[in-house]
C-alpha cells in the first residue's frame, strides 16, 4: 500500500518534464520506484532496472523525506538512506523531492 502511495507521490511531484535527464531508483522495503527522466514525458514505474543513481530507503522514510519530516543529510548520516551512483543526480533529486 505504501509503495503505491510513494509511486503516486513521485509521479505527481516529477511532472512530465522534470529536467533531471537521469534514471533514478528508490529501492525500498516494499519494492522499487524507478524514474526515467531521460524521456519526455518522464515515466515512473515499479520495475527493478539499472539506474544512474539508486536510493536505498524504507518506504516510510521516503515519504517522510518528501513531506519534509526527515532531513536527507541526517537520514544519510544515520544510515536510514544509502546512495549508490552519480552524486550529482542525487543532489538534483534532493532539490526536486526534498520537503515538498
Secondary structure as UniProt FT lines:
FT   HELIX           2..14
FT   STRAND          23..27
FT   STRAND          32..36
FT   STRAND          43..45
FT   STRAND          53..57
FT   HELIX           59..67
FT   HELIX           72..77
FT   TURN            78..79
FT   STRAND          81..85
FT   HELIX           87..97
FT   TURN            98..99
//
